[in-house]
Amino acid sequence: MRRALLAFTAAAALVLAPATAANAEPIGGARLSGYDIIVDPGPGATDLPTVPASAWVLADLDTGAILAAEAPHVQRAPASVLKALTVLTLAQRLDPDFIYTSTYDDVAVEGSRVGIVENATYTVRELFFGLMMQSGNDCARALAMANGGLDLTVAQMNQEAQRLQAYDTVVMNPSGLPAEGQVTSAYDLALIAREGLSRPDVFEYVNTRVLENFPGYMPDQPGDPRPTMPIATQNPLMIQGYEGTIGMKTGWTTEAGRTFIGAAEREGTSLVVTLLNIEGDIYPAAASLLDWGFANIDEVTPVGYLVDPLEPMLDEAVAPEAIPASGDTTGANAVDAQGATADSAGATAAVASGESSGVSWAWVIALLGAMVVGLLMVVQGIRALRTPPPTRRARRPVHDDDESPVDAGVSTY
């Protein structure tokens, strides 16, 4: 019951806040609505390329200025680009050196897998590489269980989306596999990418081309060396050597089609492109927009902006005190240790109090309703007061982009 109420609190705030503000200006600017292409070229700008995608955003990572977009706030199924939110959420909460022992349920997960094996040990850092380089749904589940369970992780991902003001995003699982009601938008993906690339650890996970020594089977005899295997990125910008590539994630399902988050940096300018429901190959769609952006960044007037998060990221990651037993997805004892928000923790405490003292469920539901209304009022006030960021900001870590790209197949998951 605690699990259901925690999920209810996050889901209610997530769904009701955008609905209440349906008549308000879209997040990021008044022009970012509808399904049309949005661009404001100056006299020296070249023509925007034709992009075979249903929705996309091209933005400056540093200033947040949106150079052009199409259907930026239209909600669509994300596929595995949702893992960009998974890694951002869990990198704030999990110690990268924490050792997790895999289970049968991790190994048997549906869809794309990096190839973790049952009853084997992995560091959280290794699982993050498998998650982002090869889109391992097995790694997504393992990380969620290391974090305290699937339900807790989903609740925290929804909370993270709210922190980023990614109000078009609704999370139902950490992998991006098809799930009823699981959606995002090109605009939200740009917010997620911008925040993720500002973290050195996430930057490393998405900007590594080959990891030579991903752990394999456990050795037959204690003390023997453990076999390893190489894993490689599936990012077509990296694979095909797009100049200045710095990440980030591919996706594909029958429902979502091809989806992509890409980023590149040239001569001090860093751009991000997000595309949903791409018809055809990812590379030409993403590369053509990035090329246009680098050539025209000083020739266009921004049509909107990527808003800043409402709150800073968590201070530090922590190692879980204990791993739940196989099949335990509640994470009820891990809420505080994993850094859940005060509202969610308070809701859980209120529920516990009600269970032990016989307080009626009507009182608990009324309390949750009041919390949601209060959150809506705060969100509305913030939306009314926001202004575009006036200057370029340095948000990302220093990196080395000299490593040669490698060949790897585009994922299907």
Secondary structure, DSSP 8 states (H G I E B T S, - for coil): -HHHHHHHHHHHHHHHHHHHTTTS--TT-TT--SSSEEE-B-TT--------EEEEEEEETTT-EEEEEESTT--B--GGGGHHHHHHHHHTTB-TT-EEE--HHHHT-SS------TT-EEEHHHHHHHHHHS--HHHHHHHHHHTT-HHHHHHHHHHHHHHTT-TT-B-S-SS----TT-BB-HHHHHHHHHHHHTSHHHHHHHS-SEEEEEE-S--SSTTS---EEEEE---HHHHTT-TTEEEEEEEEETTTEEEEEEEEEETTEEEEEEEEEESS-HHHHHHHHHHHHHHHTTTB--SEE----SS---S--B--S----TT----TTSTTTTT--HHHHHHHHHHHHHHHHT--HHHHHHHHHHHHHHHHHHHHHHHHH-----S----S------S----------
